[in-house]
Amino acid sequence: MQLEKIKFRLFAPQVDKNKVVAITGNQLVLGNWEPHDAVCLTGKIFPQWEVSLNISDIILPLEYKYVILEKESKKLCCWENGENRIINNFPDNEEDTIIILDFPLRSNDMPKWKIAGSVVPVFSLRTKNSFGIGDLGDIKLLVDWAEKTGQRIIQLLPINDTTHSHTWRDSYPYSAISIYAIHPIYLNINILGKLNNFKKNKKYTEIQKILNNKETIDYEEVIKYKLEYLHDFYHQEKESIKEDKKFAAFCNENEKWLLPYAVFLDNMDTYKSSDQSKWSNQSKYQKKNIDFLYKTGELDKDKINCIYFIQYTLHQQFKEISEYARGKKILLKGDLPIGINRSSVEAWSERKFFNMEQQAGAPPDDFSQTGQNWSFPTYNWGKMEADNFDWWKKRFDNLGKFFDCLRIDHILGFFRIWEIPLDYVDGLCGHFHPALPLSIGEIEQYGLKFNYLWTIPHISVDNLKTVFQKNKDNIVKKYLKYLESKYFVLEKPYLTQRKIMALNKTPASVIEGLMKITTETLFIEDPYEKGKYHPRISAKKSLVYKELSQEEQASFNKLYNDFFYVRHNEFWKQTALKRLVPLINSTEMLICGEDLGMIPAPVREVMEQLNILSLELERLSKTISTEFTDLQKIPYYSVCTTSTHDMNPIRAWWKEDKAKTQRYYNKILGRQGIAPKECSAEIAEQIIMNHLQAFSMLTAIPIQDWFATDDSIKLPDESRERINMPSNPDNYWRYRMHITLEQLLEATDFNNKIASMIKKSGR
């Protein structure tokens, strides 16, 4: 496709409403460096400024800078600092327009733009009219509260539909069954309208009151009755719905994802399972077949239209809330989960884009000593690249309809993902993909004489007592078989972690020991390049490592450090750039990356190059030699926060590790003496004030941590404030605010305190 236009996009939120950004340079079309002839950019979508020019008007090389002009008089206010920006050639492009992302406006004449805001899941919101869970309508009151307290950004967790089991397990918001569909549980029925049937209305009103008075979310009851209400309302209004031109336009515009999604839900209902292998002749997605069934009426069109209507209503409600927030200059920040559910619409309808024999997760870290297994299939990036990353671009485009900023969950997944074979439950025996696995020759270059036993889960006779303190002989007889010399391996029926976890009436200590044996290796064979190997993560903690000689341990340590911290740096850098550049160029959202965990060296370099904001936490230092992050030395282009949904909020964190809290109390807070047992409102206020005064562009505080600053507001039991426990794969996501947003809006002293803190910090 021939290039026709070049679009310049600049992030410049510090430019006020009386001024305008313009671009000038060594071109006639840009005014030949004359500011009064410069081309003005439009700033319709705060905080982005942009302008498009015809490629035919540009002569390479192009040199340019941005200037700030008075909006009415076009009088020059200031030039951009630094060297000229230069474009020597136009890159190859699949589209007719190339986008130039000029993220920071380089100006010392204008103050750095800093804002503060809140982090809260939609499901955690509570209003007097909620239906036992926060919903899209409740966000409006949250926006009002943010405006009242001087906040400028609200960060939400994902709101995609996660329905696959019709149980509380569907409460996990990072396990989407559709990258487009919004969860029906977030539809506000008060905005939708009332039922004409008096008895039904009374029933739902009574149920709503019961559910809304609960301390936490009763997920199963909420979704059950919300769906019942939505179906009743649809059947009441379906004739008028069919005549609604806006509804028809939505269906036509979104049919490519709506129809597979609706059929997917219909199949789940028909076969009582999300397991697509049980769907008879529907187990494999066939677009022509589904289109035929829909057109011939063999699919229940009324049922399909009801699903369409629910999604139409959700999208309309969210669009209105998004516009409401933008009208008040409050930015909404969304969350892009790195994975999708294994039993999802996309895994069914676009299977070519996924490695279904692998699971995505994370290697061991501070959150989990055995790693995390998210159960998501990993991506077939080769297929996605061949499709010009269209799958991802559509995903970004969909989120851009509602959000101004976007948090990419586990941005490391664009560099490499932690892949875990389907047979494994935990993450210890995973491997990075893509990667550069080691050949046997390369392993031996480190001074290790390769031993195939190191690739097989096994245990020595000497270590049996360490793993199984009781009934050792019986366990060996039933579960293990002799391999060679002094080693045992697992019998075939117990060869994998999933088989072991399926054992009935087996003592937990035996299960734990057998699971331990499955991880007793030094190397894991690469599934894509047979005969090449990855050193097992955290292998130094294994029993097999301790059996090595001192010389072998030294050689393995050198190999291990090189493999995980040196070998892949340039490879992963180029991998990430290849994937991220097209996606960043396709969106107007400000992009932030969740870059916690085992961070390879090129991550910060790539994020800085692409102007992706990092995530910074004081209690989780990214510097090995430093226990706590220096908030004055974090990057300006970052998001600073006190905690994430995977952590305890500050009051519960205060009690996690007494020794660490003592060091924090003395060294970071600068207080003398013994740290108190409780994190008082005064201490919480100091902690949050430190974060507001951080060097970061954005400071986003979890709503529980805002509450911690006021004794009259905070929840008495801090243990009820945690949202997720990453080490628990069966975590129930059910935290709710303990007070309503209406009450919060009336909490004058508390709101004045927050407003004062934000103003004092200069945000």
VOGU-3710 file (C-alpha; in Angstrom, 3 decimals, decimal comma):
1> mqlekikfrl> 0,000/0,000/0,000  1,368/3,424/-0,941  1,983/5,925/1,846  -0,258/8,957/1,588  -0,077/10,752/4,931  2,184/11,249/7,901  0,576/11,874/11,286  2,486/13,610/14,089  1,210/12,780/17,559  2,496/14,593/20,629
11> fapqvdknkv> 1,754/14,034/24,307  1,550/17,540/25,816  -0,946/17,723/28,702  0,794/20,743/30,237  -0,419/23,048/27,453  -3,381/25,014/28,826  -6,633/25,879/27,074  -5,423/29,322/25,983  -2,469/27,939/24,031  -1,930/25,624/21,093
21> vaitgnqlvl> 0,880/23,339/19,925  2,259/23,881/16,423  4,948/22,201/14,327  7,523/24,017/12,210  10,604/22,889/10,305  12,727/22,945/7,156  9,745/22,553/4,822  7,493/24,986/3,042  4,485/23,085/4,376  5,791/23,666/7,936
31> gnwephdavc> 6,559/27,344/7,467  10,332/27,081/6,947  11,037/27,667/10,663  8,759/30,721/10,845  6,513/30,204/13,933  3,694/32,354/12,567  3,499/29,985/9,561  3,723/26,818/11,653  1,010/24,147/11,371  -1,224/23,951/14,448
41> ltgkifpqwe> -2,051/20,592/15,993  -5,479/19,742/17,348  -5,901/18,774/20,982  -9,410/17,328/20,887  -8,460/14,126/22,724  -6,762/15,215/25,942  -3,807/14,923/26,498  -2,845/14,133/22,871  -2,116/16,663/20,134  -1,901/15,609/16,512
51> vslnisdiil> -1,871/16,720/12,881  -1,731/14,908/9,518  0,271/16,058/6,492  0,431/14,785/2,927  3,535/12,705/2,242  3,801/14,369/-1,162  4,416/17,734/0,560  7,434/16,414/2,488  11,018/16,462/1,200  13,471/14,245/3,102
61> pleykyvile> 15,351/14,718/5,319  12,712/16,396/7,453  13,858/18,498/10,415  11,261/19,940/12,773  10,389/21,168/16,254  7,261/21,976/18,198  6,365/25,474/19,363  3,696/26,824/21,699  1,523/29,659/20,414  -1,192/31,820/21,929
71> keskklccwe> -4,450/30,247/20,765  -6,101/33,421/19,453  -3,221/35,688/18,376  -0,822/32,853/17,375  1,901/34,817/19,187  4,966/32,684/19,952  5,201/31,587/23,599  8,155/29,210/23,462  10,275/26,905/21,307  10,864/23,284/22,116
81> ngenriinnf> 14,268/22,590/23,711  16,982/20,287/22,413  18,182/19,265/18,972  15,913/19,287/15,951  13,778/16,199/15,498  14,823/14,462/12,270  13,197/11,975/9,881  15,659/10,684/7,290  13,363/8,132/5,649  9,866/6,778/5,845
91> pdneedtiii> 9,564/3,246/7,274  7,884/0,403/5,423  4,236/0,448/6,385  1,200/-1,746/5,804  -1,152/1,221/6,145  -1,482/4,371/4,057  -0,532/6,558/7,053  2,588/6,447/9,204  2,382/7,752/12,747  5,225/9,618/14,418
101> ldfplrsndm> 4,991/9,330/18,209  6,690/12,371/19,716  5,844/11,629/23,314  7,351/14,386/25,437  7,099/18,070/24,652  10,618/19,241/25,496  10,083/22,540/27,252  11,727/23,934/30,389  9,436/26,947/30,173  6,453/24,838/31,172
111> pkwkiagsvv> 6,173/22,838/34,421  6,180/19,053/34,372  2,626/17,765/34,252  1,786/15,640/37,275  -1,565/14,249/38,327  -2,996/11,995/41,027  -5,868/9,568/41,040  -7,362/6,353/42,353  -7,185/2,663/41,530  -10,327/0,623/42,109
121> pvfslrtkns> -11,983/-2,342/40,359  -15,450/-1,606/39,009  -16,787/-4,594/40,953  -15,601/-3,007/44,226  -17,703/0,135/43,858  -20,741/0,494/46,088  -23,677/2,890/45,786  -27,070/2,861/47,448  -28,561/1,639/44,150  -25,966/-1,043/43,338
131> fgigdlgdik> -27,062/-4,623/42,681  -24,580/-6,288/45,029  -21,624/-5,277/42,868  -20,176/-2,131/41,324  -21,298/-1,403/37,767  -20,848/1,068/34,931  -23,405/3,491/36,329  -21,527/3,653/39,626  -18,434/4,974/37,831  -20,226/8,291/37,351
141> llvdwaektg> -20,267/8,928/41,113  -16,618/7,858/41,279  -15,825/10,497/38,646  -17,703/13,081/40,716  -15,671/12,127/43,789  -12,418/12,330/41,836  -13,348/15,809/40,599  -14,274/16,957/44,109  -10,938/15,846/45,561  -8,704/17,196/42,775
151> qriiqllpin> -7,935/13,824/41,215  -7,459/13,584/37,456  -7,251/9,858/36,725  -9,205/6,703/37,608  -7,613/3,321/37,015  -9,908/0,315/36,632  -9,325/-3,432/36,410  -10,461/-5,327/33,269  -14,211/-5,460/32,653  -14,342/-8,119/29,912
161> dtthshtwrd> -16,818/-10,982/30,140  -15,222/-13,857/32,077  -18,193/-16,264/32,158  -17,074/-19,844/31,605  -18,203/-21,841/34,641  -21,209/-19,891/35,984  -19,596/-20,037/39,437  -17,646/-17,636/41,643  -14,495/-18,707/39,775  -15,639/-16,392/36,987
171> sypysaisiy> -14,881/-13,476/39,344  -11,248/-13,528/38,081  -11,169/-10,396/35,835  -7,961/-11,336/33,972  -9,481/-14,488/32,424  -11,574/-13,037/29,607  -13,722/-15,235/27,391  -13,935/-12,368/24,884  -11,568/-9,503/24,123  -14,538/-7,356/23,027
181> aihpiylnin> -17,537/-8,280/25,176  -18,130/-6,407/28,437  -19,230/-8,519/31,389  -23,053/-8,411/31,768  -22,549/-8,196/35,531  -21,468/-4,548/35,019  -24,698/-3,433/33,336  -26,577/-0,878/35,424  -30,219/-1,959/35,526  -31,352/1,372/37,007
191> ilgklnnfkk> -30,236/3,150/33,835  -31,669/0,358/31,691  -35,234/0,826/32,963  -37,956/-0,857/34,998  -40,087/-3,881/34,253  -43,789/-3,355/33,679  -44,663/-6,438/35,727  -45,236/-5,237/39,307  -44,536/-8,616/40,953  -41,266/-9,084/39,091
201> nkkyteiqki> -40,172/-5,554/39,884  -40,894/-6,132/43,562  -38,969/-9,426/43,520  -35,870/-7,870/41,952  -36,028/-4,840/44,270  -36,024/-7,135/47,299  -33,159/-9,239/45,897  -31,205/-6,090/45,031  -31,533/-4,832/48,600  -30,353/-8,145/50,097
211> lnnketidye> -27,348/-8,412/47,767  -26,382/-4,775/48,180  -26,280/-5,045/51,949  -23,672/-7,817/51,854  -20,134/-6,939/52,921  -18,574/-8,720/49,963  -19,736/-9,736/46,501  -21,928/-12,814/46,215  -20,851/-13,337/42,611  -23,090/-16,274/41,762
221> evikykleyl> -26,267/-14,685/43,119  -25,515/-11,315/41,507  -24,914/-12,696/38,012  -27,876/-15,091/38,293  -30,422/-12,387/39,069  -28,882/-9,726/36,867  -29,100/-12,016/33,843  -32,685/-12,924/34,758  -33,560/-9,236/34,909  -31,853/-8,501/31,587
231> hdfyhqekes> -33,683/-11,342/29,856  -37,018/-10,208/31,316  -36,376/-6,647/30,172  -35,340/-7,760/26,685  -38,509/-9,824/26,203  -40,580/-6,904/27,450  -38,985/-4,454/25,008  -37,860/-6,685/22,139  -40,284/-5,323/19,555  -39,084/-1,754/20,077
241> ikedkkfaaf> -35,483/-2,975/20,275  -35,799/-4,507/16,818  -36,841/-1,091/15,470  -34,001/0,779/17,182  -31,680/2,098/14,459  -28,789/2,630/16,892  -29,069/-0,995/17,998  -29,095/-2,158/14,373  -26,054/-0,013/13,587  -24,166/-1,461/16,585
251> cnenekwllp> -24,961/-5,014/15,477  -23,820/-4,357/11,908  -20,630/-2,634/13,007  -19,664/-5,356/15,492  -21,082/-8,518/13,910  -17,609/-10,024/13,300  -17,139/-10,529/17,047  -20,756/-10,419/18,218  -21,951/-13,500/16,326  -19,090/-15,814/17,434
261> yavfldnmdt> -19,528/-14,520/21,000  -23,293/-15,117/20,979  -22,950/-18,605/19,476  -20,217/-19,358/22,001  -22,568/-18,474/24,882  -25,357/-20,470/23,257  -23,094/-23,531/22,977  -22,003/-23,185/26,607  -25,665/-23,140/27,594  -26,641/-26,035/25,302
271> ykssdqskws> -23,788/-28,345/26,282  -23,552/-27,128/29,913  -19,805/-26,695/29,502  -17,184/-24,263/28,248  -15,062/-27,238/27,167  -15,304/-26,933/23,391  -14,305/-30,569/22,845  -17,762/-31,467/24,214  -19,652/-29,331/21,719  -20,379/-32,087/19,195
281> nqskyqkkni> -20,202/-30,685/15,650  -19,559/-27,184/17,040  -16,275/-28,163/18,726  -14,330/-26,650/15,841  -15,289/-23,158/14,790  -16,454/-22,924/11,190  -17,483/-19,432/10,166  -19,386/-20,494/7,060  -21,368/-23,027/9,052  -22,298/-20,513/11,756
291> dflyktgeld> -23,246/-17,855/9,212  -25,435/-20,430/7,465  -27,133/-21,531/10,686  -27,784/-17,907/11,639  -29,206/-16,922/8,253  -31,414/-20,011/7,966  -32,803/-19,561/11,452  -31,439/-22,810/12,876  -29,847/-20,745/15,619  -32,279/-19,218/18,094
301> kdkinciyfi> -32,311/-15,646/16,760  -34,263/-14,379/19,748  -31,590/-15,710/22,090  -28,831/-14,302/19,883  -30,528/-10,892/19,723  -30,853/-10,836/23,513  -27,088/-11,326/23,827  -26,568/-8,608/21,207  -28,865/-6,276/23,149  -27,012/-6,831/26,424
311> qytlhqqfke> -23,692/-5,984/24,755  -25,218/-2,986/22,977  -26,511/-1,649/26,298  -23,193/-2,236/28,050  -21,260/-0,443/25,323  -23,718/2,466/25,308  -23,580/2,846/29,078  -19,792/2,732/29,122  -19,521/5,182/26,227  -21,718/7,655/28,090
321> iseyargkki> -19,665/7,290/31,282  -16,446/7,701/29,322  -17,720/10,904/27,725  -18,903/12,120/31,130  -15,410/11,620/32,569  -13,741/13,319/29,597  -16,090/16,249/30,016  -14,777/16,683/33,535  -11,131/16,228/32,416  -10,892/12,966/34,351
331> llkgdlpigi> -8,826/10,348/32,527  -10,038/6,755/32,571  -7,274/4,183/32,578  -8,083/0,680/31,406  -6,308/-2,623/31,876  -5,280/-5,005/29,087  -4,886/-8,590/30,377  -1,873/-10,304/28,829  -3,813/-13,538/28,265  -7,238/-14,932/27,486
341> nrssveawse> -9,139/-17,852/28,935  -8,314/-21,252/27,434  -12,063/-21,723/26,907  -12,707/-18,373/25,236  -14,359/-17,160/22,059  -11,010/-16,287/20,503  -9,384/-19,608/21,458  -12,338/-21,244/19,697  -12,803/-18,989/16,679  -9,180/-17,888/16,062
351> rkffnmeqqa> -7,249/-20,922/17,295  -4,381/-20,372/14,859  -3,179/-17,481/17,034  -2,635/-19,653/20,144  -0,366/-22,425/21,408  -2,982/-24,568/23,120  -0,422/-27,093/24,397  1,231/-24,460/26,590  0,139/-22,348/29,545  1,180/-18,780/30,315
361> gappddfsqt> 2,398/-17,802/33,753  5,227/-16,157/35,633  8,496/-17,478/37,075  9,037/-17,484/40,854  9,105/-14,025/42,432  8,130/-12,204/45,622  4,482/-13,086/44,987  4,965/-16,847/44,616  7,977/-19,075/45,328  6,842/-21,702/42,811
371> gqnwsfptyn> 5,843/-19,254/40,096  2,368/-18,528/38,790  0,309/-20,582/36,357  -2,430/-18,508/34,775  -3,652/-21,420/32,594  -3,986/-19,154/29,548  -2,775/-20,501/26,204  0,300/-18,688/24,924  0,306/-16,704/21,691  1,472/-17,912/18,296
381> wgkmeadnfd> 3,283/-14,674/17,535  4,448/-15,914/14,150  0,846/-16,154/12,937  0,014/-12,798/14,502  2,947/-11,079/12,838  1,957/-12,583/9,472  -1,441/-10,921/10,010  0,250/-7,555/10,717  -0,789/-7,868/14,402  -4,360/-7,088/13,376
391> wwkkrfdnlg> -5,732/-9,133/16,303  -3,921/-6,884/18,775  -4,715/-3,666/16,912  -8,439/-4,437/17,085  -8,084/-5,092/20,791  -6,375/-1,724/21,341  -8,946/0,017/19,160  -11,833/-1,435/21,162  -10,361/-0,244/24,469  -9,564/3,160/22,971
401> kffdclridh> -13,295/3,798/22,561  -13,616/4,089/26,335  -10,196/4,745/27,848  -7,643/7,552/27,608  -4,823/5,511/29,156  -4,080/1,823/29,139  -2,150/-0,404/31,531  -0,641/-3,374/29,721  -0,755/-6,211/32,210  2,581/-8,070/32,346
411> ilgffriwei> 4,202/-6,106/29,518  7,067/-8,598/29,720  4,789/-10,884/27,703  5,623/-8,793/24,638  9,321/-9,527/25,205  8,874/-13,151/26,235  6,310/-15,199/28,118  6,819/-17,837/30,764  5,472/-21,009/29,139  4,440/-23,983/31,234
421> pldyvdglcg> 3,585/-27,411/29,749  -0,045/-28,498/30,196  0,997/-31,332/32,520  2,291/-28,892/35,139  0,322/-27,090/37,828  2,940/-24,703/39,207  5,465/-22,599/37,288  8,831/-24,041/38,308  9,268/-26,213/35,214  8,380/-23,517/32,727
431> hfhpalplsi> 10,644/-21,808/30,213  10,800/-18,476/28,428  9,424/-18,246/24,903  10,746/-17,066/22,573  14,223/-17,948/23,797  17,642/-19,130/22,700  17,898/-22,583/24,335  21,291/-24,161/24,831  22,688/-27,043/22,806  24,568/-29,781/24,654
441> geieqyglkf> 27,783/-28,391/23,195  27,044/-24,934/24,588  26,254/-26,399/28,025  29,557/-28,256/28,071  31,433/-25,069/27,118  30,646/-23,854/30,642  32,574/-26,813/32,087  29,609/-29,117/32,716  29,794/-32,662/31,379  26,183/-33,060/30,222
451> nylwtiphis> 24,186/-35,734/32,042  20,748/-36,741/30,671  19,676/-37,546/34,230  19,626/-33,775/34,813  16,704/-33,501/32,359  14,572/-36,195/34,068  12,641/-35,545/37,311  14,274/-37,854/39,863  15,322/-38,259/43,470  18,273/-39,963/45,086
461> vdnlktvfqk> 18,085/-42,525/47,861  19,856/-40,081/50,174  17,164/-37,430/49,668  14,134/-39,663/50,178  14,127/-38,925/53,902  14,282/-35,195/53,201  11,159/-35,330/51,044  9,217/-38,125/52,764  9,787/-38,184/56,502  7,204/-40,914/57,131
471> nkdnivkkyl> 6,331/-44,202/55,373  9,283/-43,811/53,036  9,410/-47,489/52,044  5,674/-47,683/51,258  5,873/-44,522/49,157  8,813/-45,868/47,170  6,969/-49,134/46,562  3,749/-47,471/45,366  4,823/-44,322/43,530  8,472/-44,663/42,482
481> kyleskyfvl> 10,589/-46,982/40,392  14,304/-47,646/40,453  16,195/-45,938/37,624  19,911/-46,536/38,025  22,602/-46,461/40,683  20,946/-44,663/43,610  18,108/-42,825/41,823  14,343/-43,210/41,609  11,825/-41,707/39,168  8,040/-41,481/39,319
491> ekpyltqrki> 5,934/-44,391/38,100  3,961/-43,623/34,917  0,548/-43,104/36,620  2,148/-40,354/38,753  4,491/-38,902/36,179  2,935/-35,418/35,923  1,748/-32,820/38,388  -1,828/-32,992/37,117  -1,922/-36,768/37,657  -0,566/-36,311/41,153
501> malnktpasv> -3,083/-33,591/42,017  -5,881/-35,904/40,845  -4,985/-38,595/43,413  -7,840/-39,286/45,818  -7,496/-40,025/49,512  -3,761/-39,372/49,419  -2,155/-37,552/52,376  -1,173/-33,961/51,636  2,410/-34,668/52,691  2,683/-37,404/50,043
511> ieglmkitte> 1,191/-35,141/47,363  3,645/-32,423/48,323  6,582/-34,797/48,126  5,597/-36,230/44,749  5,082/-32,702/43,397  8,562/-31,840/44,632  10,057/-34,725/42,638  8,432/-33,471/39,394  10,571/-30,339/39,640  13,862/-32,061/40,487
521> tlfiedpyek> 15,747/-31,330/37,263  18,527/-28,991/36,218  17,514/-28,604/32,559  14,228/-28,562/30,642  14,088/-29,527/26,987  12,724/-26,869/24,650  9,385/-27,963/23,085  10,158/-26,228/19,789  13,833/-27,197/19,335  14,381/-30,769/20,473
531> gkyhprisak> 17,863/-31,419/21,810  18,199/-27,910/23,202  17,684/-26,990/26,831  16,743/-24,281/29,327  18,256/-24,270/32,823  15,423/-24,806/35,283  14,412/-21,600/37,038  15,447/-21,425/40,737  17,438/-24,626/40,210  19,852/-23,645/42,978
541> kslvykelsq> 17,122/-24,461/45,496  16,718/-27,991/44,142  18,082/-31,175/45,679  19,716/-32,213/42,403  21,755/-28,980/42,386  23,007/-29,678/45,903  24,302/-33,043/44,687  26,673/-31,347/42,233  30,328/-30,919/43,089  31,566/-27,420/43,947
551> eeqasfnkly> 33,153/-27,148/40,498  29,913/-28,223/38,815  27,896/-25,765/40,874  30,248/-22,940/39,900  29,929/-23,884/36,216  26,128/-24,145/36,467  25,927/-20,784/38,245  27,863/-19,124/35,432  25,657/-20,766/32,793  22,489/-19,854/34,723
561> ndffyvrhne> 23,395/-16,182/35,159  24,416/-15,821/31,523  21,253/-17,522/30,283  18,775/-15,521/32,364  20,509/-12,136/32,535  22,756/-11,730/29,468  22,110/-14,160/26,610  18,664/-12,881/25,574  18,962/-9,123/26,047  19,287/-8,021/22,427
571> fwkqtalkrl> 17,061/-10,856/21,205  14,206/-9,882/23,534  14,685/-6,187/22,777  14,187/-6,731/19,055  11,290/-9,116/19,732  9,471/-6,490/21,815  10,072/-3,674/19,333  8,738/-5,791/16,481  5,528/-6,440/18,422  4,972/-3,201/20,317
581> vplinsteml> 5,780/-0,530/17,722  2,808/-1,346/15,438  0,466/-1,452/18,433  1,645/1,791/20,049  1,365/3,480/16,654  -2,218/2,254/16,271  -3,640/3,948/19,368  -4,106/7,407/20,841  -4,127/6,096/24,416  -1,291/6,850/26,812
591> icgedlgmip> 0,331/3,454/27,404  1,602/2,235/30,763  3,308/-1,089/31,370  3,150/-3,383/34,394  6,861/-4,214/34,522  7,190/-6,002/37,853  8,843/-9,349/38,471  11,935/-10,802/36,781  12,866/-7,830/34,583  15,374/-8,391/31,743
601> apvrevmeql> 17,770/-5,526/31,044  16,204/-4,299/27,747  12,739/-3,696/29,225  13,414/-0,176/30,502  15,270/0,719/27,295  12,345/-0,355/25,098  9,759/1,306/27,342  11,702/4,573/27,289  12,146/4,381/23,523  8,399/3,872/23,013
611> nilslelerl> 7,366/6,297/25,780  5,586/3,587/27,769  5,170/4,564/31,417  6,684/2,138/33,933  5,113/1,021/37,217  6,972/1,975/40,390  6,346/0,806/43,961  8,245/1,992/46,994  7,991/-1,392/48,712  9,119/-3,357/45,636
621> sktisteftd> 12,504/-2,085/44,545  13,780/-2,887/41,058  17,364/-2,465/42,275  18,768/-5,649/43,800  20,938/-3,824/46,356  18,114/-1,561/47,545  15,226/-2,703/49,735  12,934/0,263/49,076  12,546/2,397/45,952  13,695/6,030/46,132
631> lqkipyysvc> 10,561/7,810/44,906  12,576/10,882/43,940  14,732/8,864/41,544  12,041/6,985/39,653  11,442/7,962/35,991  9,181/10,914/35,297  7,379/8,789/32,722  6,038/6,356/35,271  3,035/5,472/37,415  3,755/5,454/41,139
641> ttsthdmnpi> 1,475/3,544/43,498  1,416/2,317/47,090  0,193/-1,189/46,232  -1,410/-3,262/43,479  -4,409/-5,580/43,511  -1,938/-8,474/43,950  -0,643/-7,044/47,231  -1,926/-6,209/50,651  -2,992/-2,558/50,974  -0,679/-0,559/53,248
651> rawwkedkak> -2,413/-1,297/56,587  -2,257/-5,082/56,126  1,228/-4,836/54,552  2,381/-3,061/57,712  1,777/-6,330/59,599  3,295/-8,743/57,051  6,946/-8,543/58,103  7,714/-6,878/61,436  11,447/-6,495/60,729  10,879/-4,974/57,300
661> tqryynkilg> 8,246/-2,610/58,678  10,727/-1,495/61,363  13,358/-0,697/58,724  10,767/1,184/56,656  9,588/3,098/59,724  13,096/4,267/60,613  14,802/4,647/57,219  11,997/5,737/54,894  9,551/7,500/57,185  12,417/8,914/59,266
671> rqgiapkecs> 10,747/8,082/62,573  12,563/7,099/65,747  11,930/4,184/68,056  9,882/1,016/67,696  7,352/0,905/64,856  3,752/0,697/66,135  1,798/-2,514/65,558  -0,861/-0,679/63,569  -0,447/1,603/60,561  -2,237/4,644/61,956
681> aeiaeqiimn> -4,059/7,208/59,837  -1,174/9,598/60,460  1,400/7,091/59,171  -0,778/6,201/56,172  -1,091/9,900/55,349  2,698/10,307/55,434  3,172/7,274/53,165  0,667/8,552/50,615  2,068/12,091/50,780  5,497/10,656/49,945
691> hlqafsmlta> 3,989/8,959/46,904  2,188/12,116/45,813  5,512/13,971/45,976  7,243/11,300/43,882  8,953/12,309/40,629  6,453/10,296/38,547  4,004/11,792/36,080  1,127/9,791/37,569  0,464/8,738/41,134  -2,484/6,379/41,437
701> ipiqdwfatd> -3,528/5,309/44,939  -5,718/2,239/45,622  -8,945/3,402/47,199  -8,281/1,268/50,305  -5,074/3,250/50,891  -6,907/6,567/50,578  -9,332/5,276/53,232  -6,382/4,380/55,500  -5,636/8,088/56,053  -8,820/8,709/58,036
711> dsiklpdesr> -9,928/6,837/61,180  -13,560/7,818/60,622  -13,570/6,409/57,091  -11,341/3,324/57,018  -12,612/-0,228/57,357  -11,899/-1,498/60,894  -10,702/-4,917/59,684  -7,814/-4,305/57,265  -7,648/-8,010/56,333  -10,875/-7,609/54,339
721> erinmpsnpd> -9,295/-5,077/51,969  -7,077/-7,409/49,939  -8,293/-8,103/46,400  -6,088/-10,940/45,144  -3,621/-13,511/46,434  -1,430/-14,474/43,417  -0,214/-17,669/45,077  -3,820/-18,888/45,299  -5,170/-19,971/41,872  -8,662/-20,192/43,404
731> nywryrmhit> -8,801/-16,650/44,741  -12,319/-15,193/44,981  -12,277/-11,585/43,697  -15,020/-10,075/45,856  -13,733/-6,981/47,688  -16,331/-4,180/48,008  -16,027/-0,702/49,395  -17,511/-0,661/52,895  -19,180/2,721/52,348  -21,206/3,994/49,423
741> leqlleatdf> -19,976/6,550/46,956  -22,859/8,776/48,045  -21,469/8,689/51,593  -17,984/9,275/50,269  -19,123/12,377/48,398  -20,569/13,718/51,657  -17,416/12,997/53,700  -16,330/16,649/53,672  -13,376/16,444/56,058  -11,938/13,368/54,361
751> nnkiasmikk> -12,381/14,850/50,881  -10,824/18,149/51,929  -7,848/16,223/53,315  -7,294/14,410/50,002  -7,739/17,614/48,003  -5,262/19,407/50,272  -2,684/16,616/49,993  -2,914/16,590/46,200  -2,706/20,372/45,949  0,218/20,530/48,363
761> sgr> 2,100/17,928/46,309  1,781/20,067/43,171  -0,313/17,521/41,312
//
